[in-house]
Structures are given as C-alpha cells and as structure tokens.
Amino acid sequence: MIVIACILSFIFFGELNGIGIGTIISALFVGKCINIVNKYFKFLTHIRNLQYIKS
C-alpha cells in the first residue's frame, strides 16, 4: 500500500507528498495488532463464519 501511495503521489503531485513517518509506522504495526486481537478474541472468527452458514 505504501508503494502504491508513493507512486500515486509522484503521478499526481510530482513529488513525495503525504507519506510520512506515521504512514510507515501504521503499515508496519497494524497487521501485528490485528493478529494479536484475532488470537485473543476467537469469537470474532465465529461471528465472521456465520455468514457462510446456509439456512
């Protein structure tokens, strides 16, 4: 996503614009945080699987 954001920034602005340290830190840590949440809150997986149950 960061690579796409950088490419679009160069296409539309001609320079790297809007990609800061916060964007990079978010990209690195959001996935890890989601994995921790999924590990401790297993009921979310059960709720997600409910959509596949045919009635």
mmCIF file as Biopython writes it, N, C-alpha, C and O atoms, coordinates in Angstrom:
data_model
#
loop_
_atom_site.group_PDB
_atom_site.id
_atom_site.type_symbol
_atom_site.label_atom_id
_atom_site.label_alt_id
_atom_site.label_comp_id
_atom_site.label_asym_id
_atom_site.label_entity_id
_atom_site.label_seq_id
_atom_site.pdbx_PDB_ins_code
_atom_site.Cartn_x
_atom_site.Cartn_y
_atom_site.Cartn_z
_atom_site.occupancy
_atom_site.B_iso_or_equiv
_atom_site.auth_seq_id
_atom_site.auth_asym_id
_atom_site.pdbx_PDB_model_num
ATOM 1   N N  . MET A ? 1  ? 0.822   -1.192  0.000   1.0 0.0 1  A 1 
ATOM 2   C CA . MET A ? 1  ? 0.000   0.000   0.000   1.0 0.0 1  A 1 
ATOM 3   C C  . MET A ? 1  ? 0.866   1.256   0.000   1.0 0.0 1  A 1 
ATOM 4   O O  . MET A ? 1  ? 0.543   2.250   -0.649  1.0 0.0 1  A 1 
ATOM 5   N N  . ILE A ? 2  ? 1.966   1.191   0.737   1.0 0.0 2  A 1 
ATOM 6   C CA . ILE A ? 2  ? 2.853   2.356   0.769   1.0 0.0 2  A 1 
ATOM 7   C C  . ILE A ? 2  ? 3.462   2.608   -0.597  1.0 0.0 2  A 1 
ATOM 8   O O  . ILE A ? 2  ? 3.592   3.757   -1.021  1.0 0.0 2  A 1 
ATOM 9   N N  . VAL A ? 3  ? 3.837   1.540   -1.289  1.0 0.0 3  A 1 
ATOM 10  C CA . VAL A ? 3  ? 4.420   1.691   -2.627  1.0 0.0 3  A 1 
ATOM 11  C C  . VAL A ? 3  ? 3.402   2.323   -3.572  1.0 0.0 3  A 1 
ATOM 12  O O  . VAL A ? 3  ? 3.741   3.212   -4.352  1.0 0.0 3  A 1 
ATOM 13  N N  . ILE A ? 4  ? 2.162   1.864   -3.499  1.0 0.0 4  A 1 
ATOM 14  C CA . ILE A ? 4  ? 1.101   2.431   -4.340  1.0 0.0 4  A 1 
ATOM 15  C C  . ILE A ? 4  ? 0.891   3.899   -3.991  1.0 0.0 4  A 1 
ATOM 16  O O  . ILE A ? 4  ? 0.728   4.726   -4.887  1.0 0.0 4  A 1 
ATOM 17  N N  . ALA A ? 5  ? 0.891   4.231   -2.711  1.0 0.0 5  A 1 
ATOM 18  C CA . ALA A ? 5  ? 0.724   5.623   -2.289  1.0 0.0 5  A 1 
ATOM 19  C C  . ALA A ? 5  ? 1.869   6.487   -2.810  1.0 0.0 5  A 1 
ATOM 20  O O  . ALA A ? 5  ? 1.648   7.620   -3.239  1.0 0.0 5  A 1 
ATOM 21  N N  . CYS A ? 6  ? 3.079   5.962   -2.775  1.0 0.0 6  A 1 
ATOM 22  C CA . CYS A ? 6  ? 4.227   6.718   -3.281  1.0 0.0 6  A 1 
ATOM 23  C C  . CYS A ? 6  ? 4.120   6.942   -4.784  1.0 0.0 6  A 1 
ATOM 24  O O  . CYS A ? 6  ? 4.380   8.041   -5.273  1.0 0.0 6  A 1 
ATOM 25  N N  . ILE A ? 7  ? 3.743   5.908   -5.506  1.0 0.0 7  A 1 
ATOM 26  C CA . ILE A ? 7  ? 3.601   6.034   -6.960  1.0 0.0 7  A 1 
ATOM 27  C C  . ILE A ? 7  ? 2.521   7.048   -7.312  1.0 0.0 7  A 1 
ATOM 28  O O  . ILE A ? 7  ? 2.728   7.907   -8.169  1.0 0.0 7  A 1 
ATOM 29  N N  . LEU A ? 8  ? 1.378   6.951   -6.656  1.0 0.0 8  A 1 
ATOM 30  C CA . LEU A ? 8  ? 0.300   7.908   -6.922  1.0 0.0 8  A 1 
ATOM 31  C C  . LEU A ? 8  ? 0.687   9.324   -6.533  1.0 0.0 8  A 1 
ATOM 32  O O  . LEU A ? 8  ? 0.287   10.282  -7.194  1.0 0.0 8  A 1 
ATOM 33  N N  . SER A ? 9  ? 1.458   9.461   -5.471  1.0 0.0 9  A 1 
ATOM 34  C CA . SER A ? 9  ? 1.925   10.779  -5.061  1.0 0.0 9  A 1 
ATOM 35  C C  . SER A ? 9  ? 2.803   11.408  -6.143  1.0 0.0 9  A 1 
ATOM 36  O O  . SER A ? 9  ? 2.670   12.593  -6.447  1.0 0.0 9  A 1 
ATOM 37  N N  . PHE A ? 10 ? 3.695   10.611  -6.718  1.0 0.0 10 A 1 
ATOM 38  C CA . PHE A ? 10 ? 4.547   11.124  -7.786  1.0 0.0 10 A 1 
ATOM 39  C C  . PHE A ? 10 ? 3.744   11.422  -9.047  1.0 0.0 10 A 1 
ATOM 40  O O  . PHE A ? 10 ? 4.039   12.387  -9.752  1.0 0.0 10 A 1 
ATOM 41  N N  . ILE A ? 11 ? 2.741   10.610  -9.337  1.0 0.0 11 A 1 
ATOM 42  C CA . ILE A ? 11 ? 1.917   10.839  -10.529 1.0 0.0 11 A 1 
ATOM 43  C C  . ILE A ? 11 ? 1.118   12.133  -10.397 1.0 0.0 11 A 1 
ATOM 44  O O  . ILE A ? 11 ? 1.100   12.949  -11.319 1.0 0.0 11 A 1 
ATOM 45  N N  . PHE A ? 12 ? 0.461   12.321  -9.261  1.0 0.0 12 A 1 
ATOM 46  C CA . PHE A ? 12 ? -0.434  13.462  -9.107  1.0 0.0 12 A 1 
ATOM 47  C C  . PHE A ? 12 ? 0.264   14.748  -8.669  1.0 0.0 12 A 1 
ATOM 48  O O  . PHE A ? 12 ? -0.163  15.835  -9.060  1.0 0.0 12 A 1 
ATOM 49  N N  . PHE A ? 13 ? 1.331   14.652  -7.863  1.0 0.0 13 A 1 
ATOM 50  C CA . PHE A ? 13 ? 1.967   15.845  -7.327  1.0 0.0 13 A 1 
ATOM 51  C C  . PHE A ? 13 ? 3.366   16.097  -7.879  1.0 0.0 13 A 1 
ATOM 52  O O  . PHE A ? 13 ? 3.891   17.204  -7.767  1.0 0.0 13 A 1 
ATOM 53  N N  . GLY A ? 14 ? 3.966   15.074  -8.472  1.0 0.0 14 A 1 
ATOM 54  C CA . GLY A ? 14 ? 5.320   15.228  -8.994  1.0 0.0 14 A 1 
ATOM 55  C C  . GLY A ? 14 ? 6.384   15.121  -7.915  1.0 0.0 14 A 1 
ATOM 56  O O  . GLY A ? 14 ? 7.572   15.270  -8.198  1.0 0.0 14 A 1 
ATOM 57  N N  . GLU A ? 15 ? 5.978   14.869  -6.706  1.0 0.0 15 A 1 
ATOM 58  C CA . GLU A ? 15 ? 6.908   14.715  -5.577  1.0 0.0 15 A 1 
ATOM 59  C C  . GLU A ? 15 ? 6.269   13.825  -4.536  1.0 0.0 15 A 1 
ATOM 60  O O  . GLU A ? 15 ? 5.079   13.520  -4.605  1.0 0.0 15 A 1 
ATOM 61  N N  . LEU A ? 16 ? 7.070   13.413  -3.573  1.0 0.0 16 A 1 
ATOM 62  C CA . LEU A ? 16 ? 6.546   12.588  -2.485  1.0 0.0 16 A 1 
ATOM 63  C C  . LEU A ? 16 ? 5.790   13.498  -1.526  1.0 0.0 16 A 1 
ATOM 64  O O  . LEU A ? 16 ? 6.380   14.335  -0.843  1.0 0.0 16 A 1 
ATOM 65  N N  . ASN A ? 17 ? 4.476   13.317  -1.490  1.0 0.0 17 A 1 
ATOM 66  C CA . ASN A ? 17 ? 3.631   14.207  -0.710  1.0 0.0 17 A 1 
ATOM 67  C C  . ASN A ? 17 ? 2.611   13.371  0.056   1.0 0.0 17 A 1 
ATOM 68  O O  . ASN A ? 17 ? 1.909   12.557  -0.544  1.0 0.0 17 A 1 
ATOM 69  N N  . GLY A ? 18 ? 2.520   13.555  1.347   1.0 0.0 18 A 1 
ATOM 70  C CA . GLY A ? 18 ? 1.514   12.881  2.152   1.0 0.0 18 A 1 
ATOM 71  C C  . GLY A ? 18 ? 1.947   11.547  2.735   1.0 0.0 18 A 1 
ATOM 72  O O  . GLY A ? 18 ? 1.157   10.890  3.413   1.0 0.0 18 A 1 
ATOM 73  N N  . ILE A ? 19 ? 3.166   11.137  2.493   1.0 0.0 19 A 1 
ATOM 74  C CA . ILE A ? 19 ? 3.679   9.895   3.057   1.0 0.0 19 A 1 
ATOM 75  C C  . ILE A ? 19 ? 4.669   10.281  4.147   1.0 0.0 19 A 1 
ATOM 76  O O  . ILE A ? 19 ? 5.786   10.719  3.869   1.0 0.0 19 A 1 
ATOM 77  N N  . GLY A ? 20 ? 4.242   10.113  5.380   1.0 0.0 20 A 1 
ATOM 78  C CA . GLY A ? 20 ? 5.105   10.493  6.498   1.0 0.0 20 A 1 
ATOM 79  C C  . GLY A ? 20 ? 5.467   9.305   7.355   1.0 0.0 20 A 1 
ATOM 80  O O  . GLY A ? 20 ? 5.167   8.158   7.026   1.0 0.0 20 A 1 
ATOM 81  N N  . ILE A ? 21 ? 6.110   9.602   8.449   1.0 0.0 21 A 1 
ATOM 82  C CA . ILE A ? 21 ? 6.546   8.559   9.361   1.0 0.0 21 A 1 
ATOM 83  C C  . ILE A ? 21 ? 5.347   7.825   9.966   1.0 0.0 21 A 1 
ATOM 84  O O  . ILE A ? 21 ? 5.429   6.628   10.241  1.0 0.0 21 A 1 
ATOM 85  N N  . GLY A ? 22 ? 4.247   8.527   10.171  1.0 0.0 22 A 1 
ATOM 86  C CA . GLY A ? 22 ? 3.049   7.892   10.711  1.0 0.0 22 A 1 
ATOM 87  C C  . GLY A ? 22 ? 2.484   6.842   9.779   1.0 0.0 22 A 1 
ATOM 88  O O  . GLY A ? 22 ? 2.009   5.799   10.228  1.0 0.0 22 A 1 
ATOM 89  N N  . THR A ? 23 ? 2.534   7.110   8.480   1.0 0.0 23 A 1 
ATOM 90  C CA . THR A ? 23 ? 2.059   6.150   7.490   1.0 0.0 23 A 1 
ATOM 91  C C  . THR A ? 23 ? 2.897   4.886   7.521   1.0 0.0 23 A 1 
ATOM 92  O O  . THR A ? 23 ? 2.364   3.777   7.470   1.0 0.0 23 A 1 
ATOM 93  N N  . ILE A ? 24 ? 4.184   5.052   7.603   1.0 0.0 24 A 1 
ATOM 94  C CA . ILE A ? 24 ? 5.096   3.910   7.602   1.0 0.0 24 A 1 
ATOM 95  C C  . ILE A ? 24 ? 4.940   3.094   8.885   1.0 0.0 24 A 1 
ATOM 96  O O  . ILE A ? 24 ? 4.897   1.865   8.836   1.0 0.0 24 A 1 
ATOM 97  N N  . ILE A ? 25 ? 4.856   3.764   10.019  1.0 0.0 25 A 1 
ATOM 98  C CA . ILE A ? 25 ? 4.674   3.060   11.296  1.0 0.0 25 A 1 
ATOM 99  C C  . ILE A ? 25 ? 3.343   2.313   11.306  1.0 0.0 25 A 1 
ATOM 100 O O  . ILE A ? 25 ? 3.268   1.175   11.768  1.0 0.0 25 A 1 
ATOM 101 N N  . SER A ? 26 ? 2.307   2.950   10.800  1.0 0.0 26 A 1 
ATOM 102 C CA . SER A ? 26 ? 0.999   2.283   10.740  1.0 0.0 26 A 1 
ATOM 103 C C  . SER A ? 26 ? 1.060   1.033   9.876   1.0 0.0 26 A 1 
ATOM 104 O O  . SER A ? 26 ? 0.512   -0.006  10.244  1.0 0.0 26 A 1 
ATOM 105 N N  . ALA A ? 27 ? 1.718   1.127   8.740   1.0 0.0 27 A 1 
ATOM 106 C CA . ALA A ? 27 ? 1.815   -0.018  7.841   1.0 0.0 27 A 1 
ATOM 107 C C  . ALA A ? 27 ? 2.547   -1.177  8.506   1.0 0.0 27 A 1 
ATOM 108 O O  . ALA A ? 27 ? 2.214   -2.337  8.263   1.0 0.0 27 A 1 
ATOM 109 N N  . LEU A ? 28 ? 3.522   -0.884  9.324   1.0 0.0 28 A 1 
ATOM 110 C CA . LEU A ? 28 ? 4.301   -1.937  9.964   1.0 0.0 28 A 1 
ATOM 111 C C  . LEU A ? 28 ? 3.579   -2.596  11.132  1.0 0.0 28 A 1 
ATOM 112 O O  . LEU A ? 28 ? 3.753   -3.792  11.367  1.0 0.0 28 A 1 
ATOM 113 N N  . PHE A ? 29 ? 2.779   -1.843  11.860  1.0 0.0 29 A 1 
ATOM 114 C CA . PHE A ? 29 ? 2.227   -2.356  13.109  1.0 0.0 29 A 1 
ATOM 115 C C  . PHE A ? 29 ? 0.754   -2.727  13.088  1.0 0.0 29 A 1 
ATOM 116 O O  . PHE A ? 29 ? 0.305   -3.448  13.980  1.0 0.0 29 A 1 
ATOM 117 N N  . VAL A ? 30 ? -0.012  -2.270  12.117  1.0 0.0 30 A 1 
ATOM 118 C CA . VAL A ? 30 ? -1.441  -2.585  12.108  1.0 0.0 30 A 1 
ATOM 119 C C  . VAL A ? 30 ? -1.666  -4.083  11.950  1.0 0.0 30 A 1 
ATOM 120 O O  . VAL A ? 30 ? -2.501  -4.656  12.650  1.0 0.0 30 A 1 
ATOM 121 N N  . GLY A ? 31 ? -0.944  -4.717  11.053  1.0 0.0 31 A 1 
ATOM 122 C CA . GLY A ? 31 ? -1.094  -6.159  10.856  1.0 0.0 31 A 1 
ATOM 123 C C  . GLY A ? 31 ? -0.766  -6.949  12.108  1.0 0.0 31 A 1 
ATOM 124 O O  . GLY A ? 31 ? -1.457  -7.915  12.433  1.0 0.0 31 A 1 
ATOM 125 N N  . LYS A ? 32 ? 0.277   -6.550  12.811  1.0 0.0 32 A 1 
ATOM 126 C CA . LYS A ? 32 ? 0.652   -7.233  14.053  1.0 0.0 32 A 1 
ATOM 127 C C  . LYS A ? 32 ? -0.427  -7.057  15.118  1.0 0.0 32 A 1 
ATOM 128 O O  . LYS A ? 32 ? -0.734  -7.998  15.850  1.0 0.0 32 A 1 
ATOM 129 N N  . CYS A ? 33 ? -0.997  -5.876  15.208  1.0 0.0 33 A 1 
ATOM 130 C CA . CYS A ? 33 ? -2.062  -5.633  16.184  1.0 0.0 33 A 1 
ATOM 131 C C  . CYS A ? 33 ? -3.301  -6.462  15.861  1.0 0.0 33 A 1 
ATOM 132 O O  . CYS A ? 33 ? -3.939  -6.996  16.768  1.0 0.0 33 A 1 
ATOM 133 N N  . ILE A ? 34 ? -3.645  -6.575  14.591  1.0 0.0 34 A 1 
ATOM 134 C CA . ILE A ? 34 ? -4.804  -7.370  14.196  1.0 0.0 34 A 1 
ATOM 135 C C  . ILE A ? 34 ? -4.581  -8.836  14.524  1.0 0.0 34 A 1 
ATOM 136 O O  . ILE A ? 34 ? -5.512  -9.520  14.950  1.0 0.0 34 A 1 
ATOM 137 N N  . ASN A ? 35 ? -3.359  -9.334  14.333  1.0 0.0 35 A 1 
ATOM 138 C CA . ASN A ? 35 ? -3.057  -10.725 14.684  1.0 0.0 35 A 1 
ATOM 139 C C  . ASN A ? 35 ? -3.225  -10.970 16.176  1.0 0.0 35 A 1 
ATOM 140 O O  . ASN A ? 35 ? -3.731  -12.020 16.573  1.0 0.0 35 A 1 
ATOM 141 N N  . ILE A ? 36 ? -2.813  -10.031 16.998  1.0 0.0 36 A 1 
ATOM 142 C CA . ILE A ? 36 ? -2.975  -10.164 18.456  1.0 0.0 36 A 1 
ATOM 143 C C  . ILE A ? 36 ? -4.453  -10.176 18.816  1.0 0.0 36 A 1 
ATOM 144 O O  . ILE A ? 36 ? -4.888  -11.000 19.621  1.0 0.0 36 A 1 
ATOM 145 N N  . VAL A ? 37 ? -5.225  -9.274  18.232  1.0 0.0 37 A 1 
ATOM 146 C CA . VAL A ? 37 ? -6.665  -9.216  18.510  1.0 0.0 37 A 1 
ATOM 147 C C  . VAL A ? 37 ? -7.323  -10.527 18.099  1.0 0.0 37 A 1 
ATOM 148 O O  . VAL A ? 37 ? -8.131  -11.075 18.848  1.0 0.0 37 A 1 
ATOM 149 N N  . ASN A ? 38 ? -6.987  -11.033 16.919  1.0 0.0 38 A 1 
ATOM 150 C CA . ASN A ? 38 ? -7.589  -12.291 16.464  1.0 0.0 38 A 1 
ATOM 151 C C  . ASN A ? 38 ? -7.197  -13.461 17.360  1.0 0.0 38 A 1 
ATOM 152 O O  . ASN A ? 38 ? -7.979  -14.396 17.535  1.0 0.0 38 A 1 
ATOM 153 N N  . LYS A ? 39 ? -6.009  -13.419 17.921  1.0 0.0 39 A 1 
ATOM 154 C CA . LYS A ? 39 ? -5.539  -14.501 18.783  1.0 0.0 39 A 1 
ATOM 155 C C  . LYS A ? 39 ? -6.327  -14.557 20.098  1.0 0.0 39 A 1 
ATOM 156 O O  . LYS A ? 39 ? -6.652  -15.641 20.583  1.0 0.0 39 A 1 
ATOM 157 N N  . TYR A ? 40 ? -6.631  -13.394 20.669  1.0 0.0 40 A 1 
ATOM 158 C CA . TYR A ? 40 ? -7.287  -13.355 21.970  1.0 0.0 40 A 1 
ATOM 159 C C  . TYR A ? 40 ? -8.808  -13.269 21.897  1.0 0.0 40 A 1 
ATOM 160 O O  . TYR A ? 40 ? -9.491  -13.558 22.879  1.0 0.0 40 A 1 
ATOM 161 N N  . PHE A ? 41 ? -9.336  -12.881 20.760  1.0 0.0 41 A 1 
ATOM 162 C CA . PHE A ? 41 ? -10.782 -12.751 20.604  1.0 0.0 41 A 1 
ATOM 163 C C  . PHE A ? 41 ? -11.256 -13.708 19.525  1.0 0.0 41 A 1 
ATOM 164 O O  . PHE A ? 41 ? -11.605 -13.296 18.419  1.0 0.0 41 A 1 
ATOM 165 N N  . LYS A ? 42 ? -11.263 -14.976 19.860  1.0 0.0 42 A 1 
ATOM 166 C CA . LYS A ? 42 ? -11.615 -16.008 18.891  1.0 0.0 42 A 1 
ATOM 167 C C  . LYS A ? 42 ? -13.082 -15.954 18.486  1.0 0.0 42 A 1 
ATOM 168 O O  . LYS A ? 42 ? -13.452 -16.493 17.443  1.0 0.0 42 A 1 
ATOM 169 N N  . PHE A ? 43 ? -13.928 -15.311 19.297  1.0 0.0 43 A 1 
ATOM 170 C CA . PHE A ? 43 ? -15.333 -15.228 18.940  1.0 0.0 43 A 1 
ATOM 171 C C  . PHE A ? 43 ? -15.535 -14.414 17.669  1.0 0.0 43 A 1 
ATOM 172 O O  . PHE A ? 43 ? -16.549 -14.578 16.992  1.0 0.0 43 A 1 
ATOM 173 N N  . LEU A ? 44 ? -14.596 -13.546 17.335  1.0 0.0 44 A 1 
ATOM 174 C CA . LEU A ? 44 ? -14.718 -12.771 16.101  1.0 0.0 44 A 1 
ATOM 175 C C  . LEU A ? 44 ? -14.668 -13.684 14.881  1.0 0.0 44 A 1 
ATOM 176 O O  . LEU A ? 44 ? -15.344 -13.430 13.884  1.0 0.0 44 A 1 
ATOM 177 N N  . THR A ? 45 ? -13.865 -14.748 14.958  1.0 0.0 45 A 1 
ATOM 178 C CA . THR A ? 45 ? -13.803 -15.720 13.867  1.0 0.0 45 A 1 
ATOM 179 C C  . THR A ? 45 ? -15.134 -16.435 13.731  1.0 0.0 45 A 1 
ATOM 180 O O  . THR A ? 45 ? -15.597 -16.677 12.616  1.0 0.0 45 A 1 
ATOM 181 N N  . HIS A ? 46 ? -15.753 -16.776 14.851  1.0 0.0 46 A 1 
ATOM 182 C CA . HIS A ? 46 ? -17.050 -17.448 14.805  1.0 0.0 46 A 1 
ATOM 183 C C  . HIS A ? 46 ? -18.120 -16.529 14.218  1.0 0.0 46 A 1 
ATOM 184 O O  . HIS A ? 46 ? -18.976 -16.983 13.459  1.0 0.0 46 A 1 
ATOM 185 N N  . ILE A ? 47 ? -18.079 -15.268 14.556  1.0 0.0 47 A 1 
ATOM 186 C CA . ILE A ? 47 ? -19.040 -14.316 14.010  1.0 0.0 47 A 1 
ATOM 187 C C  . ILE A ? 47 ? -18.822 -14.166 12.505  1.0 0.0 47 A 1 
ATOM 188 O O  . ILE A ? 47 ? -19.785 -14.113 11.739  1.0 0.0 47 A 1 
ATOM 189 N N  . ARG A ? 48 ? -17.575 -14.098 12.088  1.0 0.0 48 A 1 
ATOM 190 C CA . ARG A ? 48 ? -17.258 -13.960 10.667  1.0 0.0 48 A 1 
ATOM 191 C C  . ARG A ? 48 ? -17.729 -15.193 9.893   1.0 0.0 48 A 1 
ATOM 192 O O  . ARG A ? 48 ? -18.183 -15.069 8.755   1.0 0.0 48 A 1 
ATOM 193 N N  . ASN A ? 49 ? -17.627 -16.379 10.496  1.0 0.0 49 A 1 
ATOM 194 C CA . ASN A ? 49 ? -18.032 -17.604 9.822   1.0 0.0 49 A 1 
ATOM 195 C C  . ASN A ? 49 ? -19.545 -17.767 9.731   1.0 0.0 49 A 1 
ATOM 196 O O  . ASN A ? 49 ? -20.021 -18.595 8.955   1.0 0.0 49 A 1 
ATOM 197 N N  . LEU A ? 50 ? -20.307 -17.006 10.497  1.0 0.0 50 A 1 
ATOM 198 C CA . LEU A ? 50 ? -21.752 -17.104 10.447  1.0 0.0 50 A 1 
ATOM 199 C C  . LEU A ? 50 ? -22.321 -16.748 9.065   1.0 0.0 50 A 1 
ATOM 200 O O  . LEU A ? 50 ? -23.387 -17.241 8.694   1.0 0.0 50 A 1 
ATOM 201 N N  . GLN A ? 51 ? -21.641 -15.923 8.325   1.0 0.0 51 A 1 
ATOM 202 C CA . GLN A ? 51 ? -22.148 -15.530 7.034   1.0 0.0 51 A 1 
ATOM 203 C C  . GLN A ? 51 ? -22.105 -16.672 6.021   1.0 0.0 51 A 1 
ATOM 204 O O  . GLN A ? 51 ? -22.779 -16.605 4.993   1.0 0.0 51 A 1 
ATOM 205 N N  . TYR A ? 52 ? -21.323 -17.716 6.293   1.0 0.0 52 A 1 
ATOM 206 C CA . TYR A ? 52 ? -21.204 -18.828 5.383   1.0 0.0 52 A 1 
ATOM 207 C C  . TYR A ? 52 ? -22.180 -19.966 5.689   1.0 0.0 52 A 1 
ATOM 208 O O  . TYR A ? 52 ? -22.275 -20.931 4.930   1.0 0.0 52 A 1 
ATOM 209 N N  . ILE A ? 53 ? -22.897 -19.847 6.797   1.0 0.0 53 A 1 
ATOM 210 C CA . ILE A ? 53 ? -23.869 -20.877 7.165   1.0 0.0 53 A 1 
ATOM 211 C C  . ILE A ? 53 ? -25.139 -20.652 6.347   1.0 0.0 53 A 1 
ATOM 212 O O  . ILE A ? 53 ? -25.720 -19.567 6.358   1.0 0.0 53 A 1 
ATOM 213 N N  . LYS A ? 54 ? -25.553 -21.698 5.642   1.0 0.0 54 A 1 
ATOM 214 C CA . LYS A ? 54 ? -26.762 -21.587 4.819   1.0 0.0 54 A 1 
ATOM 215 C C  . LYS A ? 54 ? -27.972 -21.978 5.666   1.0 0.0 54 A 1 
ATOM 216 O O  . LYS A ? 54 ? -27.931 -22.952 6.417   1.0 0.0 54 A 1 
ATOM 217 N N  . SER A ? 55 ? -29.029 -21.214 5.535   1.0 0.0 55 A 1 
ATOM 218 C CA . SER A ? 55 ? -30.230 -21.533 6.316   1.0 0.0 55 A 1 
ATOM 219 C C  . SER A ? 55 ? -31.240 -22.288 5.501   1.0 0.0 55 A 1 
ATOM 220 O O  . SER A ? 55 ? -32.308 -22.633 6.007   1.0 0.0 55 A 1 
#
